[in-house]
Amino acid sequence: MEVVGKVKLVNDEQVVSASFKKRELVVTTDEQYPQHIIIEFKQDKTDLLSSYKVGENVKVGINLRGREWINPQGEARYFNSIEGWKIERLQADARQTPSMPAKETFAPATNYNEDEPDDLPF
């Protein structure tokens, strides 16, 4: 899976234990309702974020992870995480949104008649 958007935040590397480290990246998607997606890079993948800056357009390869935890009362709880494994820069115009052609591309209508009834439903 992939997440495409703009880098909002690149956190510092966190050393959780002698054998585990992680680094978080927040990507803001470019859609009608932008989403701020936090993506964790773990172990040797933390180095992938070193050259990325806030504001850059990126495409991030991700895996969704889920796990179950049983609390002391015996109740099951479920947690999700998003793990990054690849990241690449995109050009500002390389977004996968189609652009409208220039208005000069379209020829003006020649068969328009104001006397004809407008039967469009809107």
KOLVONU-909088 format. One record per residue: residue number from 1; residue in three letters; chain; y, x, z of N, C-alpha, C in turn. Coordinates in Angstrom, 2 decimals. Example, Ala and Ser with C-alpha at 12.3 -4.5 7.8 and 13.67 -1.06 7.14 Angstrom:
residues 2
(atom 1,'ALA','A',(-5.69,13.19,7.80),(-4.50,12.30,7.80),(-3.30,13.20,7.80))
(atom 2,'SER','A',(-2.25,12.85,7.08),(-1.06,13.67,7.14),(0.03,12.90,7.87))
END
This chain:
residues 122
(atom 1,'MET','A',(-1.17,0.84,0.00),(0.00,0.00,0.00),(1.24,0.89,0.00))
(atom 2,'GLU','A',(2.36,0.29,-0.38),(3.61,1.05,-0.44),(4.77,0.24,0.11))
(atom 3,'VAL','A',(5.74,0.96,0.67),(7.00,0.37,1.09),(8.10,1.10,0.32))
(atom 4,'VAL','A',(8.98,0.33,-0.34),(10.08,0.91,-1.10),(11.38,0.47,-0.45))
(atom 5,'GLY','A',(12.28,1.42,-0.24),(13.57,1.08,0.36),(14.40,2.31,0.60))
(atom 6,'LYS','A',(15.37,2.15,1.50),(16.33,3.21,1.81),(16.06,3.72,3.22))
(atom 7,'VAL','A',(16.09,5.04,3.40),(15.88,5.63,4.72),(17.03,5.23,5.64))
(atom 8,'LYS','A',(16.68,4.57,6.75),(17.67,4.17,7.75),(17.71,5.17,8.91))
(atom 9,'LEU','A',(16.54,5.74,9.23),(16.43,6.62,10.39),(15.22,7.52,10.24))
(atom 10,'VAL','A',(15.40,8.80,10.60),(14.27,9.73,10.69),(14.32,10.31,12.10))
(atom 11,'ASN','A',(13.37,9.92,12.94),(13.34,10.40,14.32),(12.81,11.82,14.40))
(atom 12,'ASP','A',(13.11,12.48,15.50),(12.56,13.80,15.77),(11.06,13.69,16.04))
(atom 13,'GLU','A',(10.39,14.80,15.86),(8.96,14.84,16.15),(8.73,14.67,17.64))
(atom 14,'GLN','A',(7.72,13.86,18.01),(7.35,13.64,19.40),(5.99,14.27,19.65))
(atom 15,'VAL','A',(5.91,15.17,20.59),(4.64,15.78,20.96),(4.09,14.96,22.13))
(atom 16,'VAL','A',(3.06,14.15,21.86),(2.51,13.25,22.86),(1.54,14.00,23.77))
(atom 17,'SER','A',(0.75,14.89,23.19),(-0.16,15.71,23.98),(-0.35,17.03,23.23))
(atom 18,'ALA','A',(-1.16,17.91,23.79),(-1.40,19.20,23.14),(-2.08,19.04,21.79))
(atom 19,'SER','A',(-2.74,17.91,21.58),(-3.46,17.72,20.32),(-2.94,16.56,19.48))
(atom 20,'PHE','A',(-1.80,15.97,19.87),(-1.29,14.82,19.11),(0.23,14.84,19.03))
(atom 21,'LYS','A',(0.74,14.68,17.79),(2.18,14.57,17.57),(2.44,13.50,16.52))
(atom 22,'LYS','A',(3.65,12.91,16.59),(4.01,11.88,15.62),(5.51,11.93,15.36))
(atom 23,'ARG','A',(5.90,11.28,14.25),(7.31,11.20,13.87),(7.52,9.85,13.20))
(atom 24,'GLU','A',(8.61,9.18,13.54),(8.86,7.84,13.02),(9.96,7.84,11.97))
(atom 25,'LEU','A',(9.77,7.00,10.97),(10.71,6.79,9.89),(10.99,5.30,9.82))
(atom 26,'VAL','A',(12.28,4.92,9.66),(12.63,3.52,9.46),(13.16,3.38,8.04))
(atom 27,'VAL','A',(12.54,2.47,7.28),(12.93,2.20,5.90),(13.45,0.77,5.83))
(atom 28,'THR','A',(14.62,0.58,5.21),(15.18,-0.75,5.00),(14.88,-1.18,3.57))
(atom 29,'THR','A',(14.18,-2.30,3.44),(13.82,-2.79,2.12),(15.03,-3.39,1.41))
(atom 30,'ASP','A',(14.96,-3.45,0.10),(16.04,-3.99,-0.72),(15.59,-5.33,-1.28))
(atom 31,'GLU','A',(15.82,-6.39,-0.52),(15.44,-7.73,-0.93),(16.45,-8.72,-0.36))
(atom 32,'GLN','A',(16.26,-10.00,-0.63),(17.22,-10.99,-0.17),(17.43,-10.91,1.35))
(atom 33,'TYR','A',(16.35,-10.76,2.08),(16.42,-10.60,3.54),(15.83,-9.23,3.87))
(atom 34,'PRO','A',(16.65,-8.17,3.88),(16.14,-6.81,4.10),(15.38,-6.70,5.42))
(atom 35,'GLN','A',(14.30,-5.95,5.37),(13.47,-5.71,6.54),(13.59,-4.25,6.94))
(atom 36,'HIS','A',(13.60,-3.99,8.23),(13.65,-2.62,8.76),(12.24,-2.29,9.24))
(atom 37,'ILE','A',(11.54,-1.49,8.45),(10.12,-1.20,8.69),(9.99,0.18,9.34))
(atom 38,'ILE','A',(9.36,0.22,10.51),(9.13,1.50,11.18),(7.74,1.99,10.78))
(atom 39,'ILE','A',(7.68,3.24,10.33),(6.45,3.84,9.83),(6.20,5.12,10.61))
(atom 40,'GLU','A',(5.00,5.27,11.14),(4.63,6.46,11.90),(3.91,7.47,11.01))
(atom 41,'PHE','A',(4.34,8.71,11.09),(3.63,9.81,10.45),(3.01,10.63,11.57))
(atom 42,'LYS','A',(1.71,10.93,11.48),(1.00,11.59,12.57),(0.46,12.94,12.15))
(atom 43,'GLN','A',(0.30,13.80,13.16),(-0.29,15.13,13.01),(0.39,15.95,11.92))
(atom 44,'ASP','A',(-0.35,16.46,10.94),(0.23,17.32,9.90),(1.15,16.55,8.95))
(atom 45,'LYS','A',(1.10,15.23,8.95),(1.96,14.42,8.08),(3.41,14.37,8.58))
(atom 46,'THR','A',(3.66,14.77,9.82),(5.03,14.75,10.35),(5.95,15.68,9.56))
(atom 47,'ASP','A',(5.39,16.75,9.01),(6.19,17.71,8.24),(6.72,17.12,6.94))
(atom 48,'LEU','A',(6.10,16.05,6.45),(6.55,15.43,5.19),(7.98,14.89,5.29))
(atom 49,'LEU','A',(8.43,14.57,6.49),(9.74,13.96,6.68),(10.88,14.96,6.82))
(atom 50,'SER','A',(10.57,16.23,6.89),(11.58,17.26,7.18),(12.75,17.30,6.20))
(atom 51,'SER','A',(12.51,17.00,4.94),(13.58,17.14,3.95),(14.27,15.81,3.60))
(atom 52,'TYR','A',(13.95,14.74,4.29),(14.53,13.43,3.97),(15.73,13.13,4.87))
(atom 53,'LYS','A',(16.73,12.50,4.25),(17.99,12.19,4.94),(18.25,10.69,4.90))
(atom 54,'VAL','A',(19.04,10.22,5.83),(19.46,8.82,5.87),(20.17,8.47,4.57))
(atom 55,'GLY','A',(19.84,7.31,4.02),(20.48,6.84,2.79),(19.69,7.10,1.52))
(atom 56,'GLU','A',(18.67,7.95,1.58),(17.89,8.24,0.38),(16.94,7.08,0.07))
(atom 57,'ASN','A',(16.75,6.82,-1.22),(15.79,5.82,-1.67),(14.42,6.47,-1.73))
(atom 58,'VAL','A',(13.43,5.80,-1.12),(12.09,6.37,-1.03),(11.01,5.33,-1.31))
(atom 59,'LYS','A',(9.84,5.85,-1.63),(8.63,5.06,-1.73),(7.63,5.72,-0.79))
(atom 60,'VAL','A',(7.10,4.95,0.16),(6.22,5.49,1.19),(4.83,4.88,1.05))
(atom 61,'GLY','A',(3.82,5.74,0.94),(2.43,5.29,0.95),(2.02,5.01,2.38))
(atom 62,'ILE','A',(1.48,3.81,2.64),(1.16,3.42,4.02),(-0.26,2.88,4.13))
(atom 63,'ASN','A',(-0.75,2.88,5.35),(-1.97,2.17,5.74),(-1.63,1.28,6.92))
(atom 64,'LEU','A',(-2.12,0.06,6.91),(-1.96,-0.84,8.06),(-3.13,-0.61,8.99))
(atom 65,'ARG','A',(-2.83,-0.50,10.28),(-3.87,-0.28,11.28),(-3.76,-1.38,12.34))
(atom 66,'GLY','A',(-4.91,-1.82,12.83),(-4.95,-2.82,13.90),(-5.98,-2.40,14.94))
(atom 67,'ARG','A',(-5.72,-2.77,16.18),(-6.67,-2.42,17.24),(-6.68,-3.49,18.32))
(atom 68,'GLU','A',(-7.77,-3.52,19.02),(-7.94,-4.46,20.12),(-7.89,-3.69,21.43))
(atom 69,'TRP','A',(-7.27,-4.30,22.45),(-7.22,-3.71,23.78),(-7.57,-4.80,24.77))
(atom 70,'ILE','A',(-8.46,-4.50,25.69),(-8.85,-5.45,26.73),(-8.10,-5.06,28.00))
(atom 71,'ASN','A',(-7.27,-5.97,28.51),(-6.48,-5.67,29.71),(-7.37,-5.77,30.96))
(atom 72,'PRO','A',(-6.85,-5.36,32.11),(-7.67,-5.39,33.33),(-8.20,-6.78,33.70))
(atom 73,'GLN','A',(-7.54,-7.82,33.25),(-8.01,-9.18,33.53),(-9.09,-9.62,32.53))
(atom 74,'GLY','A',(-9.44,-8.75,31.57),(-10.47,-9.06,30.61),(-9.98,-9.79,29.37))
(atom 75,'GLU','A',(-8.67,-9.93,29.22),(-8.10,-10.62,28.07),(-7.89,-9.64,26.91))
(atom 76,'ALA','A',(-8.20,-10.10,25.73),(-8.03,-9.26,24.54),(-6.59,-9.35,24.05))
(atom 77,'ARG','A',(-6.03,-8.21,23.72),(-4.70,-8.12,23.10),(-4.86,-7.33,21.80))
(atom 78,'TYR','A',(-4.02,-7.66,20.80),(-4.13,-7.01,19.50),(-2.81,-6.38,19.13))
(atom 79,'PHE','A',(-2.88,-5.19,18.53),(-1.70,-4.42,18.15),(-1.85,-3.94,16.72))
(atom 80,'ASN','A',(-0.74,-3.89,16.01),(-0.71,-3.38,14.64),(0.21,-2.17,14.57))
(atom 81,'SER','A',(-0.06,-1.30,13.63),(0.84,-0.17,13.37),(0.81,0.12,11.88))
(atom 82,'ILE','A',(1.85,0.78,11.42),(1.97,1.17,10.02),(2.00,2.69,10.00))
(atom 83,'GLU','A',(1.02,3.30,9.34),(0.93,4.75,9.27),(1.28,5.24,7.88))
(atom 84,'GLY','A',(2.20,6.17,7.80),(2.57,6.77,6.54),(1.70,7.97,6.23))
(atom 85,'TRP','A',(1.40,8.16,4.96),(0.61,9.32,4.55),(1.22,10.03,3.33))
(atom 86,'LYS','A',(2.23,9.40,2.71),(2.88,10.01,1.55),(4.29,9.44,1.47))
(atom 87,'ILE','A',(5.23,10.27,0.98),(6.60,9.81,0.79),(7.17,10.53,-0.43))
(atom 88,'GLU','A',(7.94,9.80,-1.23),(8.60,10.42,-2.38),(9.97,9.81,-2.59))
(atom 89,'ARG','A',(10.88,10.63,-3.10),(12.24,10.18,-3.40),(12.25,9.34,-4.67))
(atom 90,'LEU','A',(13.12,8.36,-4.69),(13.36,7.56,-5.88),(14.80,7.73,-6.29))
(atom 91,'GLN','A',(15.07,7.66,-7.57),(16.44,7.67,-8.04),(17.04,6.30,-7.72))
(atom 92,'ALA','A',(18.34,6.23,-7.57),(19.01,4.98,-7.21),(18.73,3.89,-8.24))
(atom 93,'ASP','A',(18.59,4.25,-9.51),(18.35,3.26,-10.54),(16.86,3.06,-10.83))
(atom 94,'ALA','A',(16.00,3.73,-10.08),(14.56,3.62,-10.32),(13.93,2.50,-9.50))
(atom 95,'ARG','A',(14.73,1.68,-8.89),(14.22,0.53,-8.16),(13.49,-0.35,-9.15))
(atom 96,'GLN','A',(12.57,-1.07,-8.75),(11.79,-1.86,-9.67),(12.39,-3.24,-9.87))
(atom 97,'THR','A',(13.71,-3.34,-9.84),(14.37,-4.61,-10.09),(14.90,-4.61,-11.51))
(atom 98,'PRO','A',(14.59,-5.63,-12.27),(15.07,-5.67,-13.64),(16.57,-5.88,-13.68))
(atom 99,'SER','A',(17.22,-5.27,-14.65),(18.66,-5.44,-14.78),(18.95,-6.37,-15.95))
(atom 100,'MET','A',(20.07,-7.05,-15.87),(20.48,-7.95,-16.94),(21.09,-7.13,-18.06))
(atom 101,'PRO','A',(20.80,-7.49,-19.31),(21.43,-6.78,-20.42),(22.93,-7.08,-20.45))
(atom 102,'ALA','A',(23.68,-6.21,-21.06),(25.12,-6.41,-21.17),(25.40,-7.68,-21.96))
(atom 103,'LYS','A',(26.52,-8.35,-21.63),(26.82,-9.62,-22.29),(27.03,-9.45,-23.80))
(atom 104,'GLU','A',(27.38,-8.25,-24.23),(27.56,-8.00,-25.65),(26.23,-8.07,-26.41))
(atom 105,'THR','A',(25.13,-8.03,-25.70),(23.81,-8.09,-26.32),(23.53,-9.47,-26.90))
(atom 106,'PHE','A',(24.12,-10.49,-26.30),(23.87,-11.87,-26.73),(24.93,-12.32,-27.72))
(atom 107,'ALA','A',(24.47,-12.94,-28.81),(25.41,-13.49,-29.81),(25.92,-14.83,-29.30))
(atom 108,'PRO','A',(27.17,-15.17,-29.57),(27.69,-16.46,-29.12),(27.01,-17.59,-29.88))
(atom 109,'ALA','A',(26.91,-18.74,-29.22),(26.30,-19.91,-29.84),(27.18,-20.41,-30.97))
(atom 110,'THR','A',(26.55,-20.74,-32.10),(27.31,-21.22,-33.25),(27.07,-22.70,-33.50))
(atom 111,'ASN','A',(26.07,-23.29,-32.86),(25.74,-24.69,-33.11),(26.16,-25.60,-31.95))
(atom 112,'TYR','A',(27.17,-25.23,-31.22),(27.63,-26.00,-30.06),(28.53,-27.12,-30.53))
(atom 113,'ASN','A',(28.27,-28.35,-30.04),(29.05,-29.52,-30.40),(29.40,-30.28,-29.13))
(atom 114,'GLU','A',(30.69,-30.35,-28.78),(31.11,-31.01,-27.54),(30.89,-32.52,-27.58))
(atom 115,'ASP','A',(30.71,-33.10,-28.75),(30.54,-34.55,-28.86),(29.11,-35.00,-28.54))
(atom 116,'GLU','A',(28.15,-34.07,-28.55),(26.77,-34.43,-28.24),(26.63,-34.66,-26.75))
(atom 117,'PRO','A',(25.81,-35.67,-26.35),(25.62,-35.93,-24.90),(24.86,-34.77,-24.26))
(atom 118,'ASP','A',(25.20,-34.51,-23.03),(24.53,-33.45,-22.24),(23.36,-34.09,-21.51))
(atom 119,'ASP','A',(22.13,-33.81,-21.91),(20.97,-34.44,-21.30),(20.25,-33.53,-20.30))
(atom 120,'LEU','A',(20.92,-32.47,-19.87),(20.32,-31.58,-18.89),(20.33,-32.25,-17.52))
(atom 121,'PRO','A',(19.27,-32.06,-16.72),(19.19,-32.74,-15.41),(20.05,-32.08,-14.33))
(atom 122,'PHE','A',(20.79,-31.06,-14.64),(21.61,-30.40,-13.62),(22.98,-30.11,-14.11))
END
